[in-house]
Amino acid sequence: MVEAGIMDEDEPVELLEGELVPMASKKNRHEIWKRELARLIITATPKSVAVAVEPSLYLSDVTFTEPDILVHPQSILPEDVRGPDALLLVEVADTSIDRDMRLKRPLYARHGVAHYWILDAENRRGFLFSNPGAEDYPAPLEIGPGEVLALPFDRSITFKLADLG
């Protein structure tokens, strides 16, 4: 598509089950929360844990996404990470919450992502999904800015959304 002039090489899109979906623009709070959460996880976890910011996650031949944060075992090369390998997948939402809830949530569940968080930077709340089913996750745990979150792969690492800025 780039060679045909249909889209630019650096145009922000995701491939969701064969369909190109434009990515939403990001506001300041989105970028601050993403940066601070990545810093928190990187500094608190051992080198056996990889923390990728805006990686390409290949879920299938017709589906790849660019989550805001992907945590996975360091022993797996980035291109080889699949849904079940993710220790935690985070989408920080401001303008994209509808797409993260409606499109990505069931997609990540179908591909076996065990822990999917949507952090709503605009409204300072989080939706924590786990135990994926064949089509979707059960109802999320909804948290507010002052509630304590623990990383699902290391419950000793905790923080509050209010800590993200």
JOJOGI-V979977 format. One record per backbone hydrogen bond with DSSP energy under -0.5 kcal/mol. CO is the residue of the C=O (numbers start at 1). NH is the residue of the N-H. Records with the same first field share a line. If there is no record, write none. Layout:
CO=NH  NH
//
This chain:
1=6  7
2=5
8=11
11=13
12=23
14=16  21
15=17  64
16=19
19=16
21=14
27=31
28=32
29=33
30=34
31=35
32=36
33=37
34=38
35=39
36=40
37=41
38=42
39=43
40=44
41=45
46=49
48=74
50=52  72
52=54  70
55=57
56=58
57=59  65
60=63
62=18
63=59  60
64=15
65=57
68=54
69=90
70=52
71=87  88
72=50
73=76
75=77
77=80  81
78=81
81=58
82=85  86
83=86
85=73
86=114
88=71
89=117
90=68  69  92
91=93  119
93=121  122
96=100
97=101
98=102
99=103  104
100=105
103=107
104=108
105=109
106=110
107=111
108=113
109=112
112=114
114=131
115=89
116=129
117=91  119
118=120  127
119=93  121
120=124  125
124=145
125=120
126=143
127=118  129
128=141
129=116
130=138
136=133
140=142
141=128
143=126
144=147
145=162
147=161
149=159
151=154
154=151  157
156=158
157=151
159=149
160=163
161=164
162=165
//
